[in-house]
């Protein structure tokens, strides 16, 4: 038997290290060739590492959340045959040198027998701890005789805290049967609540266990990016209400005759409208390098589309969105969203956006204040569509009240690059397109 060291390969241009997101093997597992070893994450893309050989796992690089440099050992397997001993030679020399330094460190652990000596007083402390523990028992027995006379007096025995809790819950202490010595305790109230749930005393919820969850992988990247964005970018928000009645009618008509083409949602219309306006508002389709003090305004719209996945928020990119029609946008939205959810989006599909749209669909609120996807300078968030009565002027100039479909669209902008006037002007021009969808479809 020999050892085979699988080193982390170069999984992306300019990538120096990757994070262990999840292990699919453990020490002692037998793996076949091409079996999945681990998921490594870099640049918001998760890459599956597969075993190049068949063997038994004897070493792994670390725990989930740790970083591994490109070219460093990821998994060591015991295999039949020669393995890759040549690659192990430098590692062995390093291991030979390490013990030379380890004796110095070994002297530091030697005092650690002191912990063994330290543990000796602990039993003494443990022997002392039982001594205070018996005293609490006598007070309980001592309280029992006192409880009986009070119970004989006809007064319900309970502490002020128990009485207050019972009063807050609307419980009559006369109805509660104490478990021992005639005194009503919190446990007796809990039992009463459990057996009298139908009486309106059901607890509001149930107590769960505290849980600590490590922030690793994509979730850690999201946390770092959001913190950097809020720390470096002076955000300001602008929200406008849009009448989308006509747009919804147009969308329904187009979907009725779509055939095998993808179903149109609100997003393709919004993206098409944004692309039509960008030439007039190039400051919104830009990146700001605050270290260099340079704003780059892009001629093409590479539109980021925030998508919720099981791992967290991802932003796949629709390349050259300005060159797509509504059906092409709908197809690309569907394809990228599915790839992101399944973790199959390529690294190039998750970077390079110049402006981002984020939507929660029907779950969207009245208004949102989305966080800018740094180094971009603008993010646009449509909210949910609601029906409400509105004053509408007909062709004759008469005002009447109609039921209309409305939607708020929120914008967050980088105030270092985008002025409030620019954002407001863009929002009003966007309103004109959304409320007259024929203008979006016109060339």
C-alpha positions in Angstrom: 0.0 0.0 0.0 1.1 3.6 -0.7 0.0 7.1 -0.2 -1.6 9.4 -2.8 -1.8 13.1 -2.0 -4.6 14.9 -3.8 -3.6 18.6 -3.9 -6.1 21.4 -4.5 -5.9 22.2 -8.2 -6.1 25.6 -9.8 -9.8 26.2 -10.0 -9.9 29.7 -11.3 -7.7 32.4 -12.8 -6.1 34.5 -10.2 -7.4 32.3 -7.3 -4.9 31.8 -4.6 -7.0 29.8 -2.1 -10.5 28.3 -1.6 -12.7 27.6 1.3 -13.9 24.2 2.4 -17.7 24.4 2.3 -18.5 20.7 3.0 -16.8 17.3 3.2 -18.4 14.3 1.6 -15.8 11.9 3.0 -14.2 11.3 6.4 -11.0 9.6 7.6 -11.4 5.9 7.1 -13.8 6.1 4.2 -13.1 4.0 1.1 -13.7 6.1 -2.0 -13.8 5.1 -5.7 -12.2 7.0 -8.5 -14.3 10.1 -9.4 -16.1 10.0 -6.1 -17.0 13.4 -4.6 -14.6 14.4 -1.9 -15.4 18.0 -1.0 -17.1 21.2 -2.1 -14.7 24.1 -2.4 -15.8 27.7 -2.8 -14.2 30.6 -4.5 -15.5 33.8 -6.0 -19.1 32.8 -5.0 -18.8 29.6 -7.1 -18.8 26.2 -5.5 -16.6 23.6 -7.2 -16.9 19.9 -6.5 -13.6 18.1 -5.9 -13.5 14.5 -7.2 -11.0 11.8 -6.3 -8.6 10.9 -9.1 -7.9 7.5 -7.6 -9.5 4.7 -5.6 -8.4 4.4 -2.1 -9.0 4.9 1.6 -9.0 8.4 3.2 -6.3 8.7 5.8 -6.0 12.5 6.1 -8.1 15.6 5.2 -7.0 19.2 5.1 -9.3 20.7 7.7 -12.8 21.5 8.8 -15.5 23.2 6.9 -14.9 27.0 6.9 -11.1 26.7 6.7 -9.1 28.0 3.7 -6.8 25.8 1.6 -4.1 27.3 -0.6 -4.0 26.2 -4.3 -1.5 23.4 -4.6 -1.8 22.4 -0.9 -2.8 18.8 0.1 -6.5 18.5 0.3 -6.9 14.7 0.9 -4.4 11.9 1.5 -5.5 8.5 0.4 -4.0 5.1 0.9 -3.9 3.3 -2.4 -2.7 0.1 -4.0 0.5 0.5 -6.1 3.1 3.2 -6.1 0.9 6.2 -5.3 2.6 9.6 -5.9 5.6 9.2 -3.6 7.6 11.7 -5.6 5.2 14.5 -4.6 5.4 13.3 -1.0 9.2 13.6 -0.8 9.2 17.4 -0.1 6.4 17.0 2.4 8.4 14.2 4.2 11.5 16.4 4.4 9.3 19.1 5.9 8.0 16.6 8.4 11.6 15.6 9.3 12.5 19.2 10.0 9.4 19.8 12.0 10.3 17.3 14.7 13.6 19.3 15.1 11.6 22.3 16.3 9.0 20.2 18.0 11.3 19.2 21.0 11.3 22.9 21.9 7.5 22.9 21.8 7.5 19.5 23.4 8.9 21.1 26.5 6.0 23.4 26.7 3.5 20.5 26.7 5.6 18.8 29.4 4.3 21.2 32.0 0.9 20.1 30.8 1.2 17.2 33.2 0.5 20.1 35.6 -3.1 20.0 34.3 -3.1 16.4 35.6 -1.9 17.9 38.9 -4.5 20.6 38.4 -7.2 18.0 38.0 -6.3 16.6 41.4 -7.6 19.6 43.2 -10.7 19.4 41.1 -11.9 16.1 42.7 -11.2 17.9 46.0 -13.4 20.7 44.7 -15.9 18.1 43.6 -15.8 16.6 47.0 -16.5 20.0 48.4 -19.3 20.7 46.0 -21.4 17.8 47.3 -21.1 19.4 50.8 -23.0 22.5 49.8 -25.5 20.5 47.7 -26.9 18.5 50.7 -27.8 21.7 52.6 -30.4 22.7 49.9 -32.1 19.4 50.5 -32.9 20.1 54.2 -34.4 23.5 53.5 -36.9 21.7 51.3 -37.8 19.3 54.0 -37.9 22.1 56.4 -40.4 24.0 54.2 -42.8 21.1 54.0 -44.0 21.3 57.6 -44.4 25.1 57.2 -46.5 24.5 54.0 -49.0 22.3 55.7 -50.2 24.8 58.3 -50.7 27.4 55.6 -52.6 24.9 53.5 -54.8 24.1 56.5 -55.6 27.8 56.8 -57.3 27.6 53.4 -54.8 29.9 51.7 -53.1 28.7 48.5 -49.4 28.5 49.0 -47.4 30.0 46.1 -44.5 32.4 45.7 -45.1 36.0 44.5 -43.5 35.1 41.1 -45.9 32.1 40.7 -48.9 34.2 41.7 -48.0 36.9 39.2 -47.5 34.4 36.4 -50.8 32.8 37.1 -52.5 36.2 37.1 -50.9 37.1 33.8 -52.2 33.9 32.3 -55.6 34.3 33.8 -55.3 31.1 35.9 -57.2 30.6 39.2 -54.7 29.0 41.6 -57.7 27.2 43.2 -57.9 25.1 40.0 -54.2 24.1 40.1 -53.3 20.9 41.9 -49.8 21.1 43.5 -47.5 18.2 43.0 -46.2 18.2 46.6 -46.5 19.8 50.0 -49.5 21.9 49.0 -47.3 24.6 47.4 -48.0 25.6 43.8 -44.8 26.0 41.8 -44.0 26.9 38.3 -43.9 23.2 37.3 -47.5 22.9 38.5 -48.5 25.8 36.3 -46.8 24.2 33.4 -48.7 20.9 34.0 -51.9 22.8 34.3 -51.3 24.6 30.9 -50.4 21.3 29.2 -53.6 19.5 30.4 -55.9 22.5 29.8 -54.8 23.7 26.4 -58.5 23.8 25.2 -59.2 26.3 28.0 -57.2 29.0 26.2 -54.1 28.5 28.3 -52.0 27.0 25.5 -48.5 28.5 25.6 -47.7 30.9 22.8 -44.8 28.7 21.6 -42.4 26.0 22.6 -39.0 26.4 24.0 -36.2 25.3 21.6 -32.6 24.6 22.2 -29.9 27.3 21.7 -27.9 26.6 18.5 -24.6 28.0 17.2 -24.2 27.9 13.4 -20.8 28.6 11.9 -20.9 31.3 9.2 -19.0 29.7 6.3 -19.0 29.4 2.6 -21.4 31.6 0.6 -23.1 32.9 3.8 -19.7 34.3 5.0 -19.0 35.9 1.6 -22.4 37.5 1.7 -21.8 38.8 5.2 -18.4 40.2 4.2 -19.7 41.8 1.0 -22.8 43.4 2.7 -20.7 44.7 5.6 -18.2 46.2 3.2 -21.0 47.8 1.1 -22.7 49.5 4.0 -19.3 50.5 5.5 -17.9 52.1 2.4 -21.0 53.3 0.4 -23.2 56.2 1.5 -26.6 54.8 0.5 -29.7 56.8 -0.2 -33.1 55.4 -1.2 -35.7 56.6 -3.5 -39.2 55.0 -3.8 -41.9 55.7 -6.4 -45.3 54.3 -7.1 -46.1 52.9 -10.5 -49.5 52.1 -12.1 -48.9 48.7 -13.7 -52.5 47.9 -14.8 -51.7 48.4 -18.5 -48.4 46.4 -18.2 -50.2 43.5 -16.6 -52.8 43.5 -19.4 -50.0 43.5 -22.0 -48.2 40.7 -20.1 -51.3 38.6 -20.0 -51.9 39.1 -23.8 -48.3 38.1 -24.6 -48.4 35.0 -22.4 -51.7 33.9 -23.9 -49.9 33.4 -27.3 -46.4 32.5 -26.0 -46.5 28.9 -27.2 -43.4 27.1 -26.0 -41.6 30.3 -25.1 -41.0 31.0 -21.4 -43.7 32.7 -19.4 -43.2 36.4 -19.0 -43.1 37.9 -15.5 -42.7 41.5 -14.5 -38.9 41.3 -14.5 -38.3 41.2 -18.3 -40.4 44.3 -18.8 -38.5 46.1 -16.0 -35.1 45.0 -17.3 -36.0 46.1 -20.8 -37.2 49.5 -19.5 -34.0 50.0 -17.5 -31.8 49.1 -20.6 -33.7 51.7 -22.7 -33.0 54.4 -20.1 -29.3 53.6 -19.3 -27.9 55.6 -22.3 -29.6 58.7 -20.7 -28.4 57.8 -17.2 -24.9 56.3 -17.6 -24.0 57.2 -14.0 -26.3 54.4 -12.8 -24.6 51.7 -14.9 -21.2 52.1 -13.4 -18.5 50.9 -10.9 -16.8 53.2 -8.5 -13.2 52.4 -7.4 -13.0 54.4 -4.3 -9.3 53.6 -3.8 -8.3 54.9 -7.2 -11.0 57.6 -7.3 -12.3 56.4 -10.7 -15.8 55.9 -11.9 -16.2 53.5 -14.8 -19.4 54.0 -16.8 -20.2 50.9 -18.9 -21.6 51.0 -22.4 -23.2 47.6 -22.1 -25.7 46.6 -19.4 -24.5 43.4 -17.6 -27.5 43.1 -15.3 -27.1 41.3 -12.0 -30.2 39.4 -10.9 -30.3 38.7 -7.2 -31.5 35.1 -6.6 -32.3 33.3 -3.4 -30.8 29.9 -3.0 -30.5 27.3 -0.2 -27.0 28.5 0.4 -27.9 32.2 0.4 -28.2 35.1 -1.9 -26.4 34.9 -5.3 -26.3 37.3 -8.2 -26.1 35.7 -11.6 -25.5 38.1 -14.5 -27.4 38.6 -17.7 -24.7 39.6 -20.1 -25.5 42.4 -22.6 -29.1 42.6 -21.4 -29.6 45.6 -23.7 -29.4 43.3 -26.7 -32.1 40.9 -25.6 -35.9 41.0 -26.3 -38.5 40.2 -23.7 -38.6 36.4 -24.5 -34.8 36.2 -24.4 -34.7 38.0 -21.1 -37.3 35.6 -19.7 -35.3 32.6 -20.8 -32.1 33.9 -19.4 -33.7 34.8 -16.1 -35.1 31.3 -15.8 -31.8 29.6 -16.8 -29.6 31.6 -14.5 -32.0 31.3 -11.5 -32.1 27.5 -11.9 -28.3 27.2 -12.2 -27.8 29.3 -9.1 -30.3 27.3 -7.1 -28.7 24.0 -8.1 -25.2 25.4 -7.5 -24.3 24.9 -11.2 -23.7 28.5 -12.2 -20.2 29.1 -13.6 -17.9 31.6 -11.9 -18.2 33.9 -15.0 -21.9 33.9 -14.6 -21.7 35.2 -11.0 -19.4 38.2 -11.5 -19.1 41.3 -13.6 -22.5 42.9 -13.2 -22.8 46.7 -13.7 -26.3 47.2 -12.2 -28.5 44.9 -10.1 -32.2 44.2 -9.8 -33.5 42.4 -6.7 -37.1 41.2 -6.4 -39.0 39.2 -3.8 -41.9 38.7 -6.1 -45.3 38.3 -4.4 -43.5 38.4 -1.0 -42.1 41.9 -1.6 -43.1 44.5 0.8 -44.5 48.0 0.4 -41.0 49.4 0.0 -37.4 48.1 0.4 -34.0 49.6 0.9 -31.7 47.1 -0.9 -28.0 47.1 -0.2 -25.8 48.0 -3.2 -23.8 45.2 -4.8 -20.4 46.8 -4.5 -18.6 48.2 -6.6 -21.8 49.0 -8.4 -23.5 52.3 -7.6 -27.2 51.4 -8.1 -29.6 48.6 -7.2 -33.3 48.5 -8.1 -36.0 46.6 -6.2 -39.6 46.1 -7.5 -42.0 45.4 -4.7 -45.3 43.4 -4.7 -48.3 44.4 -6.9 -51.4 45.4 -5.0 -54.9 46.5 -6.1 -56.2 49.8 -4.8 -58.8 52.5 -5.8 -57.3 55.4 -7.7 -58.5 58.6 -9.4 -58.3 58.1 -13.2 -59.0 60.7 -15.9 -60.7 59.4 -19.0 -60.4 60.6 -22.6 -63.1 63.3 -21.9 -61.2 64.7 -19.0 -63.6 63.3 -16.4 -62.2 61.9 -13.2 -63.5 58.7 -11.8 -62.4 56.1 -9.3 -61.1 52.8 -10.7 -59.5 49.7 -9.2 -55.9 49.8 -10.4 -52.8 47.6 -10.0 -50.0 49.5 -8.4 -46.4 48.6 -7.5 -43.7 50.5 -5.7 -40.2 50.4 -7.1 -37.3 51.2 -4.7 -33.8 52.3 -5.7 -30.6 52.5 -3.6 -27.8 54.6 -5.0 -24.3 55.5 -4.1 -24.4 59.2 -3.2 -20.8 59.7 -4.1 -21.6 59.0 -7.7 -25.4 59.4 -8.1 -27.2 62.6 -7.1 -30.7 62.6 -5.8 -31.9 64.6 -8.9 -30.4 61.8 -11.1 -32.2 59.1 -9.2 -35.5 61.0 -9.2 -35.3 61.8 -12.9 -34.5 58.1 -13.7 -37.4 56.9 -11.6 -39.9 59.3 -13.3 -38.7 58.3 -16.8 -39.0 54.6 -15.8 -42.5 55.3 -14.6 -43.4 56.7 -18.0 -42.2 53.5 -19.7 -43.8 51.1 -17.2 -47.2 52.8 -17.3 -47.1 52.8 -21.1 -45.6 49.4 -22.0 -46.0 50.0 -25.7 -43.0 52.4 -25.3 -40.9 49.5 -24.0 -41.8 47.3 -27.0 -41.2 50.1 -29.5 -37.7 50.2 -31.1 
